[in-house]
Amino acid sequence: MDENKEYIESLRKKYSSDIINSYDNTEILELVMSYAQPRSDAPAVAKKLERAFNSFSSICETPIDILEEKGISRSGAVFLKMIPDVCRIYNDKSQNGQQVDDNKLMDIMASKFIGTTTERSVLLLIDKKGKEIFCDVINKGGIKGVDISIPRIVSLACEKKATKAVLAHNHPSGNPLPSESDMQCTIKLYSALNLVGITLIDHIIVADEECLSLRDTGLLDEVISDTIR
């Protein structure tokens, strides 16, 4: 067994008996790359990626063709791109049917956008007992925007017998401030849901590491005021 293989095997043994938090960022990347490109020199590939990108998350969020340009194999690039998607799926399954804490809505919704680079909207529906009954992507768009179908949201909320709803969407630009179209969408959705006895309790905008809650900033109150005039 050569030196690199011995080193990778030591990382795997360490992980078998310890937790990932005990690794530094370089070791985590080296371990991941040993599976993404098992026939390559994982430490060397990891160092090359570290030089090219700022963080592990930015590597996983990079388009497959860009990763290939950096010398990563197609299968290795696909493996890296799968990581945030698998994280989202795992989180979705673990939260389904759980009691929803209003104070943690931003954390809940932010987790739905892990690794996303194009705009999408996510709908969370809550039943009368305060439990999550639906939380999924309802629209996908490009880098500049996504169209939100209000009739579809209302129909889905009625079908699931929801009493509360939370809408979230992301701004790939990194700016969490709501646009005029964001505000108009919120007004229309609040009004449409209100007509069938369902309350829109928040509209959350996710932008990189930042989240903006229209409820917490008081902008949702303005929406409600505009709706009942």
N, C-alpha and C positions, 0 to 999 in steps of 0.2 A: 504493500500500500504506500503510495507516494505521500509527500508532505501535505499537499492540498487535501487529499482524500482523508488523511488522518485528522486534519484540522476540522473539516466538515463533519466527520463522524463524532468528534469531540463536542461540536455544537449541538448535534442531534441528541447525544447522550445527556448533555446539560439540560436540554429542553425536556427530555423524558423525566427528569428528576427535579425540575425547577419550573418557574413560571417565566413567561416571556418578558415580564417587567425587569428581570434581572439582566437582560441583554442590553447592550448599547445599540444605537441605531445602525451602526455598521454591521454588527453581528446579526441583527434581524434581517437586514438586506442580504447578507451572505447566505444565511440559512434558506431564505425564500428562493434565491437564485440557484441554490443547489438542487431545488426541485423544478424550477422553471426551465433551467438548462442543465440537466444532470450530467451531460457529457462535456461541459465546459469547465473552465477554471472559475468557479463561483466567486472566490474572493476578488479576483481581477475584474470580473464583470461588475461586481458590486461597487468596487472603487471607481470604475468608469462611469457608472450611473450616478454615484454621489457627486462626481465632478460636474456632471451635466445638469443635475437637478438639485433643487433646494431641500427636498424632503422626500420621505418614502411615499407620502400621500400624493405628491406631485408626480412621482414616477407612475403610480397606479392610475392617475388621471390623464396621462399622456396618451394621445391616439396611437393605435397599434403601428401605423406606418412610420410615425416619428420614432418610436422605440426601435423599429427595425433599422432605421437609418443610423441609430446609435450602436448598431452591431448586435442587437438582441434577435434571436431567432423568432420566427413567426409563432411557434408554439410557446416560447418563453414570453413573448409580448402578450399573447392571449391569456396566459396564466396570470400575469400581473394585472391585466385589465379585469379579470374575473374577481379579484380580491374584494374591491368595494361593493360589487354587485352581490357577492355571496354574503358580505356583512349586512347589507340591507335586507336580504331575504331572511337571514337568521334573526335579525332584529324584528322584522315583521311577524314572524312566526311566534317569537317569544312574547310579543306584546298583545297578540290577538286575544280578545276576551278579558283583558286586564282592566282594572279600575283606572280611570283617567284622572290624573291629578292636574287640575287647572294651572297650578303653579309651575308645572313642568312641560307645558304645551310646546314651548319653543325647543326644548331638548328633544321631545318626541318627534316633532316635525323636522327638525334639522337633520336627524339621523336618516330621514328618507331621501336626503340629497347627497349622501356620501359618494364622492367620486364622480358626480355628474358634471358635464361640461356644456350641456345644452339646456335650454329652459324647459321646465315641466311644472305641472301643477299637481298637488296631492290633496286629496279630500279625506278628512277624518270625520267619521260619524259616531255619535255617542247615544246610547239608549237612555231610557228614563231612570235606570239604576246607576248611571254614570260609567258604564262599561263601554269599551271600544267594540263596535260591531262591524266596522269597515275602516280600512286605512290603506289607500293605494293610489298609484298614479292614475289620473283621469285624463290628462292631456299631455302630449309631448310636442315640443316645437324645435326651432332652430336656435342659433346663438342669439337672435334678436327678439324672440318673443314666441308666445303660444296663445292660441285662442281657447278661451274657457267657455264650454257649453253650459249655460245656466239651466236650460230645460233638462239636460241630462243629469245635472247634479240634483235638481229638485226631484226628478223621477227616481233616481237611485236612493235618495234620502227617504222618500216615501216608501219605497219598496222594502228598505231595511228597517222601517218603523223607528227612525231616529228622532230624537227630540232636540239634539244639538249638533252643530256642524262646525268644523274648523277648516278653512282653506289655507293652503300654503303654496307658494311658488318661489322659484329661485331667480336671481339676477346674476347670470354668468359674468357680467361686467364687474362685479364686486361692489357695486353701489346698492345698499339696502333701502335707500329712500324710495317711497312709492311714487310711481308716475301718475299722471292724470288718468290714464286708462286703467291703472290699478284701482284707483279710487272709484271710478265710475263702475267698474266691475263689482266692487264691494257693495256699492249702493244697490245695484240691480240684484245681486245675489241675496243680500239681506232682505230686500223687499219681497223677492220671489219665495224665499223660504218662509218668511213671516206669514205669508198668505196661507200656507199649509200647516202652520203651527210649529214650525221648526226654527230654532234660534241660531243664527250665525254668531258664535261667541268670539271669533277672532279670525283675522287674516294675517298670516305671517309671511314675511319676505326673508329668504335666506340668501346671503351673499358671502361666499367664502366662509370666513370664520365668524361673520356677524349675522345677527338675526334682528329683525324689526317686527314688533307686534303692534298692529294697529290698535288693539285693545289697550295695551300698556301705555302707548303714547297719547291716548285720548282721541286718536283719529277715528276710531270706530264709533265713538259717541257722536262725532260730527256726522258720520254716515247715517246713524239712527235719526239724528235731528233732521237731516235732509230728507230722509225717507218718510217721516211722519208729517212733514209740512203740507 
